[in-house]
Amino acid sequence: MHTPDNDRAGTGIGMAAAFEGANSGGTSGFYPLVLRWFGMLPFQRSTGGGTTLRKRLTRSWYEFLSFMDRRVHLMFMNYGYATLDGDEPTVALEPEDGKYRYFIQLYHKVASAIDLRGKSVLEVGSGRGGGASFVCRYLNPGSMTGMDYADRAVKFCRRTYHEDGLSFASGDAEQMPWPDESFDVILNVESSHCYPHMDRFVQEAYRVLRPGGHLLFADMRHREVIGSVFESFRSAGFEIVEEQEITRNVLRALELDNDRKSTLIHREVPRVFRPMFRCFAGMAGTESFQSFASGEWVYWRFVLRKPEASGGVSAGA
């Protein structure tokens, strides 16, 4: 990210001081509320209201990140995944990918659950494109398409990534711009909590998957409402092939990556925005981190399959 000059960076420092105390060590404050309204943190309950406004706010947040990230540090925007006590091997990465290890390990955990070789894969919510690029380079799909609601993010990805078979498109997760049965696999990593209507996304995923295709999904929710995610999958017609809570792995990744994030935010982000970026990054002491540590938030991954004989709910139902 590019740091503005001293005059711009100093603008609003008094406001920052007023809000930093509310968020620096506790689990509530102004910035977590702002991030919820911008779709970056989950509300405890979602009514589906304010759809147009919420989507515009989410798009505005990602465009703001693009504006801030002049030196291109943000290739991934997930909380990451770390192995625990040697329970599974770490991913072998090329040297240039090493600094993104925890983010990539989350993608690998989710996307490698099935063999992607030769398959047509769509990532819904591809963001800055690092995950789609990793999948394309390491897991060898036949084609890899990243779709995102933020046009500026899509333009960034088209400028940045040039792997064979990798492309990016603008689109809405609740109304995807592809005909029925277009893809073998849909990948959705830490994106669905931004959507005003989870059910519409799941129905759209079911629609554009071919019979026998898979939805590979991972995201966070408040513990008391995680059951609604299961119900969305079942109501659309998906078979739940695998389900796994990975909250402890995500929390451990946040711990291990905390110092690097702290250094980056201190160096690159104007003071007025630092509390918000700390919360967005899930750093120690913020609501995001504390919510995982306390068990209020849980993080799950799923492998879902569309039956060969399609019989689920259509998107227009």
Secondary structure, 3 states (H helix, E strand, C coil): CCCCCHHHHHCCHHHHHHHHHHHCCCCCCHHHHHHHHCCCCCCCCCCCCCHHHHHHHHHHHHHHHHHHCCCCCCCCCCCCCCCCCCCCCCCCCCHHHHHHHHHHHHHHHHHCCCCCECCEEEEECCCCCHHHHHHHHHCCECEEEEEECCHHHHHHHHHHCCCCCEEEEECECCECCCCCCCEEEEEEECCHHHCCCHHHHHHHHHHHEEEEEEEEEEEEEEHHHHHHHHHHHHHHCCEEEEEEECHHHHHHHHHHCHHHHHHHHHHHCCHHHHHHHHHHCCCCCCHHHHHHHHCCEEEEEEEEECCCCCCCCCCCC
